[in-house]
Amino acid sequence: MNNYQGHEFVDLGLPSGTLWATCNVGSNTPENCGDTFAWGETSNKRYNSNWKNYTYSKGNNNQLTKYCNKSNYGYDGFIDNLVTIQPSDDAATMHWGNDWHTPSREQWEELCRFTKLSKVLLKTNFLVPNKLDGLLFTASNGCRLFLPANRPDYGRDGGGRKGACGHYWSSSLHVNDPSRAWYFYFYSEDDYYLGSFDRSFDHFIRPVHAPID
């Protein structure tokens, strides 16, 4: 396993050369979920996130004070046209070092396009017995990357618990609705997706690294 600045990574042979960390921010093992962060924040929220305590808002999704490209979403018409998390607001960078960052939407897309995905059931069953424990990405060079499921899945209809799911931030703002940002997610009984979510909500972060010479 490769190591940089004390953090292990895997080279999946992706066209961009992007290197993916083997652990989430706040974790020392691939199977552990780690910490959660609202988009653009660097302190662990751990399921305690909402617009009222979000750093870059005055308390609502149309009162943004940073990362806003539409005046009707900004506080008093605020706009800065920032659409990617800056290093000082990136939990991956601030916790792991300058060469690590939260993957962009494009890097998530590349990961999914150039690897084979399979759902994994671990012996630990740490969320829900006999349900999804994570997603495994297998590259053509034989290297693999594991993302643990990190939340219970209560079902699309709000019904009973059906399994587990994984939610991971990207660094990319949703430019059509700057109160939201892009994230990668998967479910026990469904496929994987790239979608958008309220920035104030907390998700997990899997850091990436640029190619190392």
C-alpha positions in Angstrom: 0.0 0.0 0.0 1.3 3.5 -0.9 1.6 6.2 1.8 1.9 10.0 1.6 2.1 12.3 4.6 1.0 9.5 6.8 -2.1 8.6 4.8 -2.5 5.5 2.6 -3.8 5.7 -1.0 -4.4 3.5 -3.9 -3.5 4.1 -7.6 -6.4 2.8 -9.7 -4.8 3.7 -13.0 -7.3 6.5 -13.7 -6.8 8.7 -16.8 -6.3 11.8 -14.6 -3.8 10.0 -12.4 -5.9 10.9 -9.3 -4.9 8.9 -6.3 -7.7 7.9 -3.8 -7.2 7.6 -0.1 -8.1 4.3 1.5 -9.8 5.9 4.5 -12.3 8.7 5.2 -11.3 11.8 7.1 -11.5 11.0 10.8 -10.8 7.3 10.3 -7.7 5.1 10.4 -9.2 2.1 8.7 -11.1 1.6 5.4 -14.1 0.1 7.2 -14.5 2.9 9.7 -16.8 5.7 8.7 -14.9 8.6 10.2 -16.2 12.1 10.7 -19.0 14.1 9.0 -18.8 17.7 7.7 -21.2 20.2 6.2 -20.1 21.3 2.8 -17.3 23.8 3.1 -16.9 23.3 6.8 -13.9 21.7 8.6 -15.2 20.8 12.0 -17.0 17.5 12.7 -20.8 17.9 12.7 -21.7 14.3 13.3 -25.4 14.4 12.4 -25.8 17.8 14.0 -26.2 20.0 11.0 -28.8 22.4 9.7 -29.1 25.9 8.2 -29.2 27.5 11.6 -25.7 26.4 12.5 -24.2 26.4 9.0 -21.1 28.7 8.7 -21.8 30.2 5.4 -25.5 31.2 5.8 -27.5 33.6 7.9 -29.8 30.8 8.8 -31.6 29.8 5.6 -30.8 28.3 2.2 -31.4 31.7 0.5 -29.1 33.7 2.8 -25.7 32.4 1.7 -22.6 34.3 2.7 -20.0 32.4 0.7 -20.0 30.1 -2.4 -22.9 31.8 -4.2 -23.3 32.5 -7.9 -27.0 33.7 -7.8 -28.1 36.8 -6.1 -31.5 35.4 -5.1 -29.6 32.8 -2.9 -27.2 35.3 -1.4 -27.7 37.3 1.8 -28.7 40.8 0.7 -28.0 39.7 -2.9 -24.5 38.5 -2.1 -22.5 36.9 -4.9 -18.8 35.7 -5.1 -19.1 33.2 -8.0 -17.0 30.6 -6.1 -18.1 27.1 -7.2 -15.3 24.9 -5.7 -14.4 24.6 -2.1 -11.3 26.6 -1.3 -8.4 24.8 0.6 -9.1 26.7 3.8 -12.7 25.3 3.8 -11.8 21.8 2.7 -11.9 19.3 5.5 -9.6 16.9 3.6 -7.0 19.6 3.2 -7.2 21.1 6.7 -7.1 17.7 8.4 -4.6 15.8 6.2 -2.4 18.5 4.6 -2.2 20.8 1.5 -1.8 18.0 -1.0 -5.1 16.3 -0.1 -8.6 17.6 -1.1 -12.2 16.6 -1.4 -12.8 15.0 -4.8 -14.6 17.1 -7.4 -17.8 15.9 -9.2 -15.6 15.1 -12.2 -13.3 12.9 -10.1 -16.3 10.9 -8.7 -17.6 10.5 -12.3 -14.1 9.2 -13.4 -13.9 6.8 -10.5 -17.3 5.3 -11.4 -16.6 5.2 -15.1 -13.2 3.5 -15.0 -13.8 0.9 -12.3 -16.1 -2.0 -11.7 -18.5 -1.5 -8.7 -19.8 -4.2 -6.5 -21.6 -4.1 -3.2 -19.9 -5.7 -0.2 -21.2 -7.4 3.0 -18.5 -7.4 5.7 -18.4 -9.8 8.6 -18.9 -6.9 11.0 -22.4 -5.9 9.7 -21.8 -2.7 11.7 -25.0 -1.0 10.6 -27.7 -3.5 9.7 -27.2 -7.3 9.8 -27.2 -9.0 6.4 -27.3 -5.7 4.5 -24.9 -3.5 2.5 -21.7 -2.6 4.4 -20.0 -0.8 1.6 -19.1 -0.3 -2.1 -16.0 -1.8 -3.7 -14.4 -0.2 -6.8 -12.1 -2.6 -8.7 -9.8 -1.1 -11.4 -8.4 -2.8 -14.5 -4.9 -2.9 -12.9 -6.3 -5.0 -10.1 -6.3 -2.3 -7.4 -9.4 -1.8 -5.3 -11.0 0.9 -3.2 -13.6 0.4 -0.5 -16.2 3.0 0.7 -18.0 2.0 3.8 -21.8 2.6 4.1 -22.2 5.1 6.8 -26.0 5.7 7.4 -29.1 3.5 7.9 -31.4 3.6 4.9 -35.0 4.1 6.0 -36.4 3.7 2.6 -37.4 6.2 -0.1 -41.0 6.3 1.3 -39.8 7.1 4.9 -40.8 3.6 6.0 -38.8 1.1 8.0 -35.1 0.5 7.9 -34.2 -1.4 4.7 -30.4 -1.5 4.9 -27.6 1.0 4.7 -26.3 3.7 2.5 -23.2 5.8 1.9 -23.1 9.6 1.4 -19.9 11.4 0.3 -19.3 15.0 -0.5 -17.7 16.4 -3.6 -15.9 19.8 -3.7 -18.3 21.0 -6.5 -21.1 23.5 -5.9 -24.4 22.9 -7.7 -24.3 26.0 -9.9 -28.1 26.0 -10.7 -28.9 26.0 -7.0 -25.9 27.2 -4.9 -27.6 26.2 -1.7 -26.8 22.6 -2.8 -23.5 20.8 -3.7 -22.8 17.6 -5.6 -22.3 14.3 -3.7 -21.9 10.6 -4.3 -24.3 8.2 -2.7 -25.3 4.5 -2.8 -28.0 2.3 -1.2 -28.4 -1.3 -0.2 -31.2 -2.0 -2.5 -30.4 0.5 -5.3 -27.5 1.6 -7.5 -25.1 4.5 -7.0 -25.7 8.1 -8.0 -24.3 11.5 -8.3 -26.8 14.0 -7.0 -27.1 17.2 -5.0 -27.8 17.9 -1.4 -28.3 20.8 0.9 -24.9 22.2 1.8 -25.8 22.5 5.5 -26.2 18.7 5.8 -23.3 16.6 7.0 -21.7 13.9 4.8 -18.5 11.9 4.9 -15.3 12.8 2.9 -12.9 10.5 1.1 -9.8 12.5 0.2 -7.9 12.4 -3.1 -4.4 13.3 -4.1 -2.9 14.6 -7.4 -0.4 12.3 -9.2 2.9 12.0 -7.3 6.0 12.3 -9.4 
